[in-house]
Amino acid sequence: MLRYALLRIFGAIPTLFLVVALAFLMVHAAPGGPFDAERRLPPDIEANVARAYHLDESLPDQFMRYVEGLTRGDLGPSYRYRDYTVAELIRGALPLSMQLGLLAMALALLVGISAGLAAALRSNSFLDRFITGVAMTGISVPIFVIAPLMVLVFAVYLQWLPASWSGGEGARRLLLPVVVLALPQIAYIARMTRGNMIAVLKSDFVRTARAQGLSTASIIRFHALKPAMLPLLSYMGPAMAGILTGSVVVEKVFGIPGVGQFFINGALNRDYTLVLGITIFYAALVIFLNLLVDLLYGFFDPRIRSR
């Protein structure tokens, strides 16, 4: 298992390097520059600013300098937040984004697995069709549509919850963002759980367990649940990464000072290093989560571990 993990880690290095190269080229290919929004500076001062941030160098030299900094864990200074480095901005905003993501994933697992099991146990019934229809709706409607609608209903019309991060305290201001982030994942998890459980319940070992007189609850708990959840485990890595990247929209809608808010502000302000740093951080997070899921999959399935 250790050898497999090391091989996967070393194999992820070229992928991460490719992400860095593509992100660097795309950011610098965008029109405008990090200081275009400032008032027009005299040519000598503008040249000094470009020299201070190494913007006067050729693009290959800038890229090699940036990669060299990455090997030391240096994501560079922010062009807009002058007193902060990119690493400091991410470090300060990450706990809030992680809190939203983990709460949303916990809610998605709880509701999605419960709904999927209920639909599988009542296959082809009204409850099954209702859950499947709601899940398809949740998959089809994007977050940037769900978020304003939730604000309109629960914050504006009903006035049960605050419409923004600054409009409430504690759990009240977390509730709407967490629910909005969790809704698409609830839909996916419910559909996957339903399909997997229906397939497992038709297996030979389940029929054998029924023939031995075991109750439905015992069959699900001791025989069917684990094999039905294994495909869901493979989905968890990309799903968690999707929740964290999806929080970019949610944080902007609700005014949450998380990593996503910095990403949007950096893109609008042409803050090259900030956009690059957050992109690389998300890419590394996706690679790490996929590696973790693969290791957990091998832990729960001995056949994979033996291979």
C-alpha positions in Angstrom: 0.0 0.0 0.0 2.9 2.4 0.8 4.5 1.7 -2.5 1.2 2.3 -4.3 0.8 5.6 -2.5 4.3 6.8 -3.3 3.8 5.9 -7.0 0.6 7.8 -7.1 2.2 10.8 -5.4 5.2 10.9 -7.9 2.8 10.3 -10.7 0.8 13.4 -9.7 3.8 15.7 -10.0 3.6 15.9 -13.9 -0.1 16.6 -13.7 0.4 19.4 -11.2 3.2 20.8 -13.3 0.9 20.8 -16.4 -1.8 22.6 -14.4 0.7 25.2 -13.3 1.9 25.8 -16.9 -1.5 26.0 -18.4 -2.8 28.3 -15.6 0.3 30.6 -15.9 -0.2 30.9 -19.7 -3.9 31.5 -19.5 -3.6 34.2 -16.8 -0.9 36.0 -18.7 -2.8 35.7 -22.0 -5.9 37.5 -20.6 -6.1 41.2 -21.8 -5.0 43.9 -19.3 -2.5 43.8 -16.5 -2.5 43.9 -12.7 -1.9 47.7 -12.6 -4.1 48.8 -15.5 -6.9 50.0 -13.2 -4.6 52.4 -11.4 -4.2 56.0 -12.4 -1.7 56.5 -15.2 1.8 56.5 -13.8 4.8 58.3 -15.2 6.9 56.0 -17.5 9.8 55.7 -15.1 7.6 54.8 -12.1 5.7 52.3 -14.2 9.0 50.7 -15.2 10.1 50.6 -11.6 6.8 48.8 -10.6 7.2 46.3 -13.4 10.8 45.7 -12.4 9.8 45.2 -8.7 7.3 42.5 -9.6 9.5 41.0 -12.4 6.9 41.9 -15.0 9.6 43.3 -17.3 11.1 39.9 -17.8 10.2 37.5 -20.6 7.3 35.1 -20.1 9.6 32.0 -19.9 11.8 33.8 -17.3 8.7 34.7 -15.3 7.5 31.1 -15.4 10.8 29.7 -14.3 11.0 32.2 -11.5 7.5 31.3 -10.4 8.1 27.5 -10.5 11.3 28.0 -8.5 9.3 29.8 -5.8 6.7 27.0 -5.8 9.4 24.5 -5.0 10.0 26.5 -1.8 6.3 26.8 -1.0 6.3 30.5 -2.1 3.2 31.5 -4.0 4.4 35.0 -4.4 3.1 38.4 -3.3 -0.4 39.6 -4.1 -0.5 42.5 -6.5 -3.7 44.0 -5.0 -3.4 43.1 -1.3 0.0 44.8 -1.1 0.8 43.8 2.5 0.0 40.1 2.1 1.5 37.2 0.3 -0.8 34.8 -1.6 -0.1 32.0 1.0 -1.2 34.3 3.8 -4.4 35.2 2.1 -5.2 31.5 1.4 -4.2 30.5 4.9 -6.5 33.1 6.4 -9.6 32.3 4.2 -9.2 28.5 4.0 -10.7 27.6 7.4 -14.0 29.3 6.5 -14.2 27.6 3.1 -13.3 24.2 4.6 -16.0 24.7 7.3 -18.6 25.4 4.6 -17.4 22.4 2.5 -17.2 19.9 5.3 -20.7 20.9 6.7 -22.1 20.7 3.2 -20.6 17.3 2.5 -21.8 15.9 5.9 -25.4 17.2 5.1 -25.2 15.7 1.6 -24.1 12.3 2.9 -26.8 12.2 5.6 -29.7 13.3 3.4 -28.5 11.7 0.1 -27.8 8.2 1.5 -31.0 8.2 3.5 -33.1 9.3 0.5 -31.3 6.8 -1.8 -31.9 3.9 0.6 -35.6 4.8 1.0 -36.0 4.9 -2.8 -34.2 1.6 -3.3 -36.3 -0.2 -0.6 -39.5 1.2 -2.2 -38.4 0.7 -5.8 -40.9 1.7 -8.5 -43.2 3.2 -5.9 -44.4 6.8 -5.7 -41.7 7.6 -3.1 -39.0 6.2 -5.5 -40.3 8.3 -8.4 -40.6 11.4 -6.2 -37.0 11.1 -4.9 -35.7 10.4 -8.3 -37.5 13.4 -9.8 -36.3 15.7 -7.1 -32.7 14.4 -7.5 -32.9 15.0 -11.3 -34.0 18.5 -10.6 -31.2 19.1 -8.2 -28.7 17.8 -10.7 -30.1 20.0 -13.5 -30.3 23.3 -11.8 -26.9 25.0 -11.3 -25.8 26.6 -8.0 -25.8 30.1 -9.4 -29.6 29.7 -9.9 -30.3 27.9 -6.6 -28.5 30.4 -4.5 -30.4 33.6 -5.5 -33.7 31.6 -5.3 -33.0 30.4 -1.8 -32.1 34.0 -0.7 -35.3 35.3 -2.3 -37.5 32.8 -0.6 -36.0 32.3 2.8 -34.3 35.7 3.3 -36.5 38.2 1.5 -40.0 36.8 1.5 -40.1 34.6 4.6 -37.3 36.5 6.4 -36.2 33.4 8.3 -32.5 33.6 7.6 -30.0 36.4 6.8 -29.3 37.1 3.1 -25.6 37.6 3.5 -22.7 36.7 5.8 -22.7 40.1 7.5 -26.5 40.0 8.2 -26.4 37.3 10.9 -24.4 35.5 13.5 -23.4 31.9 14.2 -25.3 29.0 12.6 -28.0 31.2 11.1 -25.6 32.8 8.6 -24.1 29.3 7.8 -27.4 27.6 7.1 -28.3 29.0 3.6 -24.7 28.7 2.1 -24.3 25.1 3.5 -27.7 24.0 2.1 -27.1 25.6 -1.3 -23.7 23.9 -1.5 -25.1 20.5 -0.4 -28.2 20.4 -2.7 -26.5 19.2 -5.9 -24.4 16.7 -4.0 -27.5 15.4 -2.3 -29.1 14.7 -5.7 -26.0 12.8 -7.0 -25.5 10.8 -3.8 -29.2 9.9 -3.7 -29.2 8.6 -7.3 -26.0 6.7 -6.8 -27.1 5.1 -3.5 -30.4 4.1 -5.0 -28.8 2.5 -8.1 -26.1 0.7 -6.1 -28.5 -0.6 -3.4 -31.0 -1.9 -6.0 -28.1 -3.8 -7.7 -26.8 -5.2 -4.4 -30.2 -6.3 -3.2 -30.5 -8.5 -6.3 -27.2 -10.3 -5.6 -27.0 -13.9 -4.7 -25.6 -13.4 -1.3 -28.5 -11.2 -0.4 -31.0 -13.8 -1.5 -29.1 -16.3 0.6 -29.3 -14.1 3.6 -33.1 -13.7 3.1 -33.4 -17.5 2.8 -31.7 -17.8 6.2 -34.5 -15.7 7.7 -32.5 -12.4 8.3 -34.6 -9.3 8.5 -34.4 -6.5 5.9 -32.6 -4.2 8.4 -30.0 -6.9 9.2 -29.4 -7.6 5.5 -28.8 -3.9 4.7 -26.7 -3.3 7.8 -24.4 -6.4 7.7 -24.5 -7.5 4.0 -25.7 -4.9 1.5 -24.6 -1.5 2.8 -20.8 -1.9 2.5 -20.7 -3.1 -1.2 -23.4 -0.5 -2.1 -21.3 2.3 -0.6 -18.0 1.4 -2.3 -18.8 3.1 -5.7 -19.9 6.1 -3.6 -16.5 6.2 -2.0 -14.9 6.7 -5.5 -17.2 9.7 -6.0 -16.3 11.4 -2.7 -12.9 12.8 -3.8 -14.2 14.7 -6.9 -17.4 15.6 -4.9 -15.5 17.2 -2.1 -13.3 19.1 -4.6 -16.5 20.1 -6.4 -18.0 21.5 -3.2 -14.9 23.5 -2.5 -14.7 24.9 -6.1 -18.5 25.4 -6.2 -18.1 27.6 -3.1 -16.7 30.3 -5.3 -20.2 31.1 -6.5 -21.8 30.7 -3.0 -19.2 32.8 -1.3 -19.7 35.6 -3.8 -23.5 35.5 -3.6 -23.5 35.4 0.3 -20.5 37.7 0.7 -18.5 35.1 2.6 -14.8 36.1 3.0 -13.5 32.7 1.9 -11.0 31.5 -0.7 -13.6 31.7 -3.5 -14.1 35.4 -2.8 -10.4 36.0 -3.2 -10.4 34.0 -6.4 -13.1 36.1 -8.0 -11.6 39.4 -6.8 -8.2 38.3 -8.1 -9.6 37.4 -11.5 -11.4 40.8 -11.8 -8.3 42.7 -10.7 -5.8 40.7 -12.8 -4.0 39.7 -9.7 -1.9 37.1 -11.4 -0.3 35.5 -8.4 -3.5 35.3 -6.4 -5.4 33.6 -9.2 -2.5 31.2 -9.9 -2.0 30.4 -6.2 -5.7 29.5 -5.7 -5.8 27.5 -8.9 -2.7 25.5 -7.9 -4.1 25.0 -4.4 -7.4 23.6 -5.8 -5.5 21.4 -8.2 -3.3 20.0 -5.4 -6.4 19.5 -3.3 -8.2 17.5 -6.0 -5.1 15.3 -6.5 -4.8 14.7 -2.8 -8.5 13.9 -2.3 -8.4 11.4 -5.3 -5.3 9.8 -3.8 -7.0 9.5 -0.4 -10.1 8.0 -1.9 -8.0 5.4 -3.8 -6.2 4.4 -0.6 -9.5 4.1 1.3 -11.0 2.1 -1.6 -8.1 -0.4 -1.2 -8.6 -0.5 2.5 -12.3 -1.3 2.3 -12.0 -3.7 -0.7 -9.3 -6.4 -0.1 -9.4 -7.5 -3.7 -8.0 -4.1 -4.8 -5.4 -4.2 -2.0 -4.2 -7.6 -3.0 -3.8 -6.5 -6.6 
